[in-house]
């Protein structure tokens, strides 16, 4: 009998290890020959721990499971938590899984499993295409950076590839610090060979010989899984000298960050890898020309590298077929906050925001009406219900003063105080600022003070004008996106929810 239980941190946090132990104990007691496989999570977090039992009809799901359900699950009598065929669960069935195609299906630490499910076909094709052909394939796919800025990945690789230097680097930004995001962690824990393959293809395309994965220290499960996968890859000649007999040398090293949010910015991340304090560098020069240790460097997010193997294996057109406009392919949307069905939903760009948060996510867990959704992390804009028809697309979001960012959506019901959410953005910026530029370092602190005066109805009109002016200074005067994006949540809250800033109150002078 074959049973699958996820080892994902989200599942472990709600008892997956205890459920696995109970299943083993129950199988022994009943004389059942049990093969228990610890998989990655499928990303249906409201159903975790999700146990799957292999049958002639396919995998049958049970969840959320507890240790007391173990015997009934093995007997097939756990009716209260029976979900039927896992692939038929609507949340999963409606997805287009390209990047997360293996999520929940495989043992993430098994290279054999990875290869059986299509792993390393992308690298093999890249080796046949060569560097130039590989870059053209990435450019043709329309893939844009999945970490926030949305810069075309192929253009970045081409810039590094054309640069002349004694050494080049590939750096994966796995410093996932946005509230409500977990897709990077799911890749690190649940499909580490996918990231290794994507980075290796990038090295082939650009001539890099060394890679670094920068992971935040809060991800111990991800660090352990990556270390294991790197060791296996080296033993199988998938990393190291003359990869697969190609004559290409490439290896990857893990660097663990200390949890500074600003190290999610690419130049601060490079400073940290080099052993210095994580502070933002002035640009130019851009990292593609002068990055890690002064050499040309590709810096991409985990999800960007994770999309590469599919693109190379199936072809640029197969990836570009999904999406809309300049937003091609799929995006692993992460649904969190006050949400009924939280988890990862991978879909092509263009789906309406309201479909994601009301239909797929099921609205607020409290059952109250949704009031706002924050898209793109703690420095993303707040979208009111009136904008729920906005297509999930880089340009459509930008037109509404928002950003896709890392794909996080955090839901809030009608009890939220949007003035306090705006204040939190300023306070967050002040706490996480590296301190290098004045607008971010000082402006964020002054911003929180100004919002306090507005809410307190002290010289409200003048302070509202001051707040908008301060947001302009932060947006256009900050050295990096930390200060530059802080105005997004502040202005969206102010523009769409003026009543929370005392708009109906009589104006009082100080």
LOBADO-609094 format. One record per residue (C-alpha): x negated, y negated, z; residue in one letter; residue number from 1. Coordinates in steps of 0.2 Angstrom, whole numbers. Layout:
! LOBADO-609094
REC, east, north, up, code, pos
REC, X, Y, Z, A, NUM
...
***
This chain:
! LOBADO-609094
REC, east, north, up, code, pos
REC, 0, 0, 0, X, 1
REC, -7, -17, -5, X, 2
REC, -3, -33, 5, X, 3
REC, -9, -50, 2, X, 4
REC, -11, -63, 16, X, 5
REC, -19, -80, 13, X, 6
REC, -35, -86, 21, X, 7
REC, -32, -104, 17, X, 8
REC, -35, -116, 32, X, 9
REC, -17, -122, 30, X, 10
REC, -11, -104, 32, X, 11
REC, -23, -100, 46, X, 12
REC, -18, -115, 56, X, 13
REC, 0, -108, 57, X, 14
REC, -5, -90, 61, X, 15
REC, -11, -81, 46, X, 16
REC, -25, -72, 55, X, 17
REC, -13, -66, 68, X, 18
REC, -1, -60, 55, X, 19
REC, -15, -51, 46, X, 20
REC, -21, -42, 62, X, 21
REC, -3, -37, 66, X, 22
REC, 0, -30, 49, X, 23
REC, -16, -19, 51, X, 24
REC, -10, -13, 68, X, 25
REC, 7, -9, 62, X, 26
REC, 0, 1, 47, X, 27
REC, -11, 11, 58, X, 28
REC, 3, 15, 70, X, 29
REC, 14, 21, 56, X, 30
REC, 0, 30, 46, X, 31
REC, 1, 19, 31, X, 32
REC, -14, 18, 20, X, 33
REC, -15, -1, 19, X, 34
REC, -26, -12, 8, X, 35
REC, -25, -30, 15, X, 36
REC, -32, -43, 4, X, 37
REC, -35, -61, 10, X, 38
REC, -31, -72, -4, X, 39
REC, -31, -91, -7, X, 40
REC, -14, -100, -3, X, 41
REC, -2, -103, -17, X, 42
REC, 1, -120, -10, X, 43
REC, 19, -117, -4, X, 44
REC, 14, -123, 13, X, 45
REC, 32, -124, 21, X, 46
REC, 32, -105, 18, X, 47
REC, 15, -101, 26, X, 48
REC, 10, -89, 32, X, 49
REC, 16, -81, 15, X, 50
REC, 14, -62, 15, X, 51
REC, 15, -53, -2, X, 52
REC, 18, -35, -4, X, 53
REC, 14, -27, -21, X, 54
REC, 28, -16, -28, X, 55
REC, 32, -9, -45, X, 56
REC, 43, -25, -48, X, 57
REC, 28, -36, -44, X, 58
REC, 23, -45, -28, X, 59
REC, 37, -48, -16, X, 60
REC, 35, -62, -4, X, 61
REC, 40, -64, 15, X, 62
REC, 38, -81, 24, X, 63
REC, 35, -90, 35, X, 64
REC, 29, -73, 43, X, 65
REC, 25, -70, 61, X, 66
REC, 16, -56, 69, X, 67
REC, 32, -49, 75, X, 68
REC, 38, -47, 57, X, 69
REC, 23, -35, 53, X, 70
REC, 33, -19, 54, X, 71
REC, 48, -25, 45, X, 72
REC, 37, -32, 31, X, 73
REC, 29, -15, 29, X, 74
REC, 46, -6, 29, X, 75
REC, 53, -19, 17, X, 76
REC, 67, -23, 29, X, 77
REC, 62, -41, 34, X, 78
REC, 77, -48, 26, X, 79
REC, 77, -64, 36, X, 80
REC, 61, -70, 28, X, 81
REC, 62, -60, 12, X, 82
REC, 59, -72, -3, X, 83
REC, 60, -60, -18, X, 84
REC, 47, -60, -32, X, 85
REC, 35, -74, -28, X, 86
REC, 33, -79, -46, X, 87
REC, 52, -83, -46, X, 88
REC, 52, -95, -31, X, 89
REC, 58, -111, -40, X, 90
REC, 44, -122, -33, X, 91
REC, 31, -111, -41, X, 92
REC, 41, -106, -56, X, 93
REC, 42, -124, -62, X, 94
REC, 24, -128, -61, X, 95
REC, 11, -128, -76, X, 96
REC, -4, -120, -67, X, 97
REC, -20, -122, -77, X, 98
REC, -32, -128, -64, X, 99
REC, -24, -118, -50, X, 100
REC, -20, -103, -61, X, 101
REC, -28, -91, -49, X, 102
REC, -21, -98, -33, X, 103
REC, -14, -85, -22, X, 104
REC, -18, -71, -34, X, 105
REC, -36, -67, -30, X, 106
REC, -49, -64, -17, X, 107
REC, -58, -80, -18, X, 108
REC, -74, -73, -12, X, 109
REC, -74, -59, -26, X, 110
REC, -83, -63, -42, X, 111
REC, -75, -47, -49, X, 112
REC, -58, -54, -46, X, 113
REC, -63, -71, -53, X, 114
REC, -69, -63, -69, X, 115
REC, -54, -51, -71, X, 116
REC, -43, -67, -71, X, 117
REC, -53, -76, -85, X, 118
REC, -68, -83, -75, X, 119
REC, -84, -88, -84, X, 120
REC, -76, -87, -101, X, 121
REC, -77, -106, -102, X, 122
REC, -96, -105, -98, X, 123
REC, -99, -92, -111, X, 124
REC, -90, -103, -124, X, 125
REC, -100, -118, -119, X, 126
REC, -116, -108, -121, X, 127
REC, -110, -104, -139, X, 128
REC, -105, -122, -143, X, 129
REC, -121, -130, -136, X, 130
REC, -122, -147, -127, X, 131
REC, -115, -158, -140, X, 132
REC, -101, -146, -144, X, 133
REC, -96, -145, -126, X, 134
REC, -96, -163, -123, X, 135
REC, -85, -165, -139, X, 136
REC, -73, -152, -132, X, 137
REC, -71, -162, -115, X, 138
REC, -69, -178, -124, X, 139
REC, -55, -170, -135, X, 140
REC, -46, -164, -120, X, 141
REC, -42, -181, -114, X, 142
REC, -48, -176, -96, X, 143
REC, -49, -191, -85, X, 144
REC, -57, -192, -68, X, 145
REC, -46, -184, -55, X, 146
REC, -53, -193, -41, X, 147
REC, -45, -210, -42, X, 148
REC, -52, -221, -56, X, 149
REC, -46, -211, -71, X, 150
REC, -62, -214, -81, X, 151
REC, -63, -202, -96, X, 152
REC, -74, -187, -91, X, 153
REC, -81, -184, -108, X, 154
REC, -88, -202, -110, X, 155
REC, -97, -200, -93, X, 156
REC, -105, -184, -98, X, 157
REC, -110, -191, -115, X, 158
REC, -118, -206, -107, X, 159
REC, -129, -194, -95, X, 160
REC, -132, -183, -110, X, 161
REC, -140, -196, -120, X, 162
REC, -150, -204, -106, X, 163
REC, -169, -200, -107, X, 164
REC, -176, -195, -90, X, 165
REC, -187, -182, -82, X, 166
REC, -172, -175, -72, X, 167
REC, -154, -176, -71, X, 168
REC, -141, -172, -58, X, 169
REC, -123, -166, -57, X, 170
REC, -114, -171, -41, X, 171
REC, -97, -165, -35, X, 172
REC, -87, -177, -24, X, 173
REC, -78, -166, -12, X, 174
REC, -77, -179, 1, X, 175
REC, -58, -178, 1, X, 176
REC, -52, -191, 14, X, 177
REC, -35, -197, 7, X, 178
REC, -21, -194, 18, X, 179
REC, -9, -181, 11, X, 180
REC, -22, -173, 0, X, 181
REC, -29, -156, 1, X, 182
REC, -31, -150, -17, X, 183
REC, -50, -151, -16, X, 184
REC, -50, -140, 0, X, 185
REC, -39, -128, -9, X, 186
REC, -52, -126, -23, X, 187
REC, -67, -125, -11, X, 188
REC, -58, -111, -1, X, 189
REC, -48, -103, -14, X, 190
REC, -57, -103, -30, X, 191
REC, -75, -108, -27, X, 192
REC, -82, -99, -42, X, 193
REC, -71, -111, -53, X, 194
REC, -80, -126, -46, X, 195
REC, -97, -118, -49, X, 196
REC, -93, -114, -67, X, 197
REC, -86, -131, -70, X, 198
REC, -102, -139, -63, X, 199
REC, -113, -127, -73, X, 200
REC, -104, -132, -89, X, 201
REC, -108, -150, -85, X, 202
REC, -126, -146, -82, X, 203
REC, -127, -137, -99, X, 204
REC, -119, -152, -108, X, 205
REC, -130, -165, -100, X, 206
REC, -146, -157, -97, X, 207
REC, -145, -157, -78, X, 208
REC, -155, -145, -68, X, 209
REC, -149, -148, -51, X, 210
REC, -132, -150, -43, X, 211
REC, -125, -155, -26, X, 212
REC, -108, -153, -19, X, 213
REC, -104, -166, -6, X, 214
REC, -91, -159, 7, X, 215
REC, -84, -167, 22, X, 216
REC, -89, -159, 38, X, 217
REC, -70, -157, 42, X, 218
REC, -69, -143, 29, X, 219
REC, -79, -128, 38, X, 220
REC, -69, -115, 29, X, 221
REC, -73, -123, 12, X, 222
REC, -91, -125, 16, X, 223
REC, -92, -106, 21, X, 224
REC, -83, -101, 5, X, 225
REC, -94, -111, -6, X, 226
REC, -110, -105, 3, X, 227
REC, -104, -87, 0, X, 228
REC, -100, -90, -18, X, 229
REC, -116, -99, -22, X, 230
REC, -126, -84, -15, X, 231
REC, -116, -72, -26, X, 232
REC, -118, -83, -41, X, 233
REC, -137, -83, -39, X, 234
REC, -138, -64, -37, X, 235
REC, -128, -62, -53, X, 236
REC, -139, -75, -63, X, 237
REC, -125, -87, -64, X, 238
REC, -136, -100, -55, X, 239
REC, -155, -102, -54, X, 240
REC, -168, -99, -68, X, 241
REC, -162, -95, -86, X, 242
REC, -144, -93, -82, X, 243
REC, -136, -78, -91, X, 244
REC, -153, -77, -101, X, 245
REC, -149, -94, -109, X, 246
REC, -165, -102, -104, X, 247
REC, -155, -115, -95, X, 248
REC, -160, -118, -76, X, 249
REC, -147, -125, -64, X, 250
REC, -144, -123, -46, X, 251
REC, -132, -130, -33, X, 252
REC, -134, -136, -16, X, 253
REC, -121, -141, -3, X, 254
REC, -123, -157, 7, X, 255
REC, -111, -160, 22, X, 256
REC, -105, -178, 25, X, 257
REC, -101, -185, 42, X, 258
REC, -83, -190, 38, X, 259
REC, -85, -208, 32, X, 260
REC, -71, -213, 21, X, 261
REC, -82, -225, 11, X, 262
REC, -93, -210, 6, X, 263
REC, -79, -205, -6, X, 264
REC, -85, -220, -17, X, 265
REC, -98, -213, -29, X, 266
REC, -113, -224, -25, X, 267
REC, -110, -223, -6, X, 268
REC, -110, -204, -8, X, 269
REC, -126, -204, -17, X, 270
REC, -134, -215, -3, X, 271
REC, -128, -202, 9, X, 272
REC, -135, -187, -1, X, 273
REC, -152, -196, -1, X, 274
REC, -152, -197, 18, X, 275
REC, -147, -215, 20, X, 276
REC, -132, -223, 28, X, 277
REC, -117, -222, 16, X, 278
REC, -116, -240, 9, X, 279
REC, -110, -245, -8, X, 280
REC, -122, -250, -21, X, 281
REC, -120, -264, -33, X, 282
REC, -116, -260, -51, X, 283
REC, -124, -260, -64, X, 284
REC, -134, -249, -65, X, 285
REC, -120, -236, -66, X, 286
REC, -124, -219, -59, X, 287
REC, -123, -211, -76, X, 288
REC, -139, -221, -80, X, 289
REC, -147, -223, -63, X, 290
REC, -139, -212, -50, X, 291
REC, -146, -199, -38, X, 292
REC, -164, -202, -34, X, 293
REC, -164, -215, -48, X, 294
REC, -160, -202, -61, X, 295
REC, -145, -201, -73, X, 296
REC, -131, -192, -64, X, 297
REC, -114, -185, -67, X, 298
REC, -102, -189, -52, X, 299
REC, -85, -181, -54, X, 300
REC, -72, -176, -42, X, 301
REC, -69, -157, -37, X, 302
REC, -53, -157, -48, X, 303
REC, -62, -164, -63, X, 304
REC, -75, -150, -63, X, 305
REC, -61, -137, -59, X, 306
REC, -52, -142, -75, X, 307
REC, -67, -139, -86, X, 308
REC, -67, -120, -87, X, 309
REC, -49, -120, -94, X, 310
REC, -54, -133, -107, X, 311
REC, -69, -123, -113, X, 312
REC, -61, -106, -113, X, 313
REC, -44, -111, -121, X, 314
REC, -50, -126, -131, X, 315
REC, -47, -145, -130, X, 316
REC, -30, -145, -139, X, 317
REC, -23, -132, -127, X, 318
REC, -26, -144, -112, X, 319
REC, -22, -160, -122, X, 320
REC, -5, -152, -126, X, 321
REC, 1, -156, -109, X, 322
REC, 4, -174, -102, X, 323
REC, 9, -190, -110, X, 324
REC, 0, -205, -118, X, 325
REC, -18, -207, -112, X, 326
REC, -14, -196, -97, X, 327
REC, -17, -178, -104, X, 328
REC, -17, -161, -96, X, 329
REC, -10, -157, -79, X, 330
REC, -12, -165, -61, X, 331
REC, -11, -155, -45, X, 332
REC, 1, -166, -36, X, 333
REC, 0, -165, -17, X, 334
REC, 17, -167, -8, X, 335
REC, 15, -172, 11, X, 336
REC, 22, -183, 25, X, 337
REC, 40, -183, 30, X, 338
REC, 44, -169, 17, X, 339
REC, 55, -154, 16, X, 340
REC, 44, -143, 4, X, 341
REC, 26, -149, 6, X, 342
REC, 12, -142, -4, X, 343
REC, 3, -142, -21, X, 344
REC, 13, -144, -37, X, 345
REC, 3, -143, -53, X, 346
REC, 12, -151, -68, X, 347
REC, 9, -160, -84, X, 348
REC, 9, -179, -83, X, 349
REC, 25, -188, -87, X, 350
REC, 37, -180, -74, X, 351
REC, 47, -194, -66, X, 352
REC, 42, -198, -48, X, 353
REC, 59, -196, -42, X, 354
REC, 60, -178, -48, X, 355
REC, 44, -174, -39, X, 356
REC, 49, -181, -22, X, 357
REC, 68, -178, -22, X, 358
REC, 71, -162, -32, X, 359
REC, 54, -153, -31, X, 360
REC, 49, -158, -13, X, 361
REC, 67, -158, -7, X, 362
REC, 66, -176, 0, X, 363
REC, 63, -180, 19, X, 364
REC, 61, -166, 32, X, 365
REC, 72, -176, 43, X, 366
REC, 86, -175, 31, X, 367
REC, 87, -194, 31, X, 368
REC, 86, -204, 14, X, 369
REC, 69, -208, 7, X, 370
REC, 64, -226, 8, X, 371
REC, 46, -226, 1, X, 372
REC, 33, -215, -6, X, 373
REC, 15, -219, -5, X, 374
REC, 5, -213, -21, X, 375
REC, -14, -212, -21, X, 376
REC, -20, -211, -3, X, 377
REC, -20, -223, 11, X, 378
REC, -24, -237, -1, X, 379
REC, -11, -233, -14, X, 380
REC, 5, -243, -17, X, 381
REC, 22, -239, -10, X, 382
REC, 35, -235, -22, X, 383
REC, 53, -239, -17, X, 384
REC, 68, -228, -23, X, 385
REC, 72, -241, -36, X, 386
REC, 55, -236, -45, X, 387
REC, 58, -217, -44, X, 388
REC, 61, -216, -62, X, 389
REC, 43, -221, -65, X, 390
REC, 34, -207, -75, X, 391
REC, 19, -199, -66, X, 392
REC, 6, -206, -78, X, 393
REC, -9, -217, -75, X, 394
REC, -3, -232, -86, X, 395
REC, 15, -231, -80, X, 396
REC, 9, -232, -62, X, 397
REC, -3, -246, -66, X, 398
REC, 11, -256, -74, X, 399
REC, 20, -255, -57, X, 400
REC, 5, -260, -47, X, 401
REC, 1, -243, -42, X, 402
REC, -12, -229, -45, X, 403
REC, -12, -210, -47, X, 404
REC, -28, -208, -36, X, 405
REC, -32, -191, -31, X, 406
REC, -14, -185, -34, X, 407
REC, -7, -187, -16, X, 408
REC, 11, -192, -13, X, 409
REC, 16, -196, 5, X, 410
REC, 35, -197, 9, X, 411
REC, 44, -209, 21, X, 412
REC, 62, -209, 26, X, 413
REC, 72, -225, 30, X, 414
REC, 66, -226, 48, X, 415
REC, 48, -232, 42, X, 416
REC, 43, -250, 46, X, 417
REC, 34, -256, 30, X, 418
REC, 26, -271, 38, X, 419
REC, 17, -260, 50, X, 420
REC, 12, -249, 36, X, 421
REC, 5, -264, 27, X, 422
REC, -4, -268, 43, X, 423
REC, -11, -251, 44, X, 424
REC, -19, -253, 27, X, 425
REC, -29, -268, 33, X, 426
REC, -34, -260, 49, X, 427
REC, -39, -244, 40, X, 428
REC, -50, -254, 28, X, 429
REC, -58, -263, 43, X, 430
REC, -62, -247, 52, X, 431
REC, -69, -238, 36, X, 432
REC, -78, -253, 28, X, 433
REC, -97, -250, 26, X, 434
REC, -99, -268, 30, X, 435
REC, -109, -273, 15, X, 436
REC, -97, -286, 7, X, 437
REC, -88, -300, 16, X, 438
REC, -71, -298, 8, X, 439
REC, -69, -280, 14, X, 440
REC, -78, -282, 31, X, 441
REC, -70, -298, 36, X, 442
REC, -55, -300, 25, X, 443
REC, -47, -284, 31, X, 444
REC, -48, -289, 50, X, 445
REC, -41, -306, 45, X, 446
REC, -27, -297, 35, X, 447
REC, -21, -288, 50, X, 448
REC, -20, -304, 60, X, 449
REC, -11, -313, 47, X, 450
REC, 2, -299, 46, X, 451
REC, 5, -300, 65, X, 452
REC, 8, -319, 63, X, 453
REC, 21, -316, 49, X, 454
REC, 30, -302, 58, X, 455
REC, 30, -314, 74, X, 456
REC, 38, -327, 63, X, 457
REC, 24, -339, 66, X, 458
REC, 22, -352, 52, X, 459
REC, 28, -338, 41, X, 460
REC, 28, -347, 24, X, 461
REC, 10, -352, 26, X, 462
REC, 4, -335, 32, X, 463
REC, 13, -326, 18, X, 464
REC, 4, -337, 5, X, 465
REC, -12, -334, 15, X, 466
REC, -9, -315, 14, X, 467
REC, -7, -315, -5, X, 468
REC, -22, -326, -7, X, 469
REC, -32, -314, 5, X, 470
REC, -27, -299, -6, X, 471
REC, -33, -308, -21, X, 472
REC, -50, -310, -13, X, 473
REC, -51, -292, -8, X, 474
REC, -45, -286, -25, X, 475
REC, -57, -296, -35, X, 476
REC, -71, -299, -23, X, 477
REC, -75, -283, -15, X, 478
REC, -90, -273, -20, X, 479
REC, -80, -256, -21, X, 480
REC, -63, -249, -22, X, 481
REC, -61, -248, -3, X, 482
REC, -58, -267, -2, X, 483
REC, -52, -268, -19, X, 484
REC, -38, -256, -17, X, 485
REC, -32, -262, 0, X, 486
REC, -20, -275, -7, X, 487
REC, -10, -261, -16, X, 488
REC, -1, -255, -1, X, 489
REC, 0, -272, 7, X, 490
REC, 7, -281, -9, X, 491
REC, 19, -267, -13, X, 492
REC, 26, -267, 5, X, 493
REC, 28, -286, 4, X, 494
REC, 36, -286, -13, X, 495
REC, 48, -271, -11, X, 496
REC, 52, -272, 7, X, 497
REC, 52, -291, 12, X, 498
REC, 65, -288, 25, X, 499
REC, 52, -279, 36, X, 500
REC, 42, -295, 36, X, 501
REC, 56, -305, 43, X, 502
REC, 62, -312, 26, X, 503
REC, 80, -314, 34, X, 504
REC, 73, -324, 49, X, 505
REC, 73, -343, 50, X, 506
REC, 56, -349, 48, X, 507
REC, 48, -355, 64, X, 508
REC, 32, -367, 64, X, 509
REC, 18, -364, 76, X, 510
***
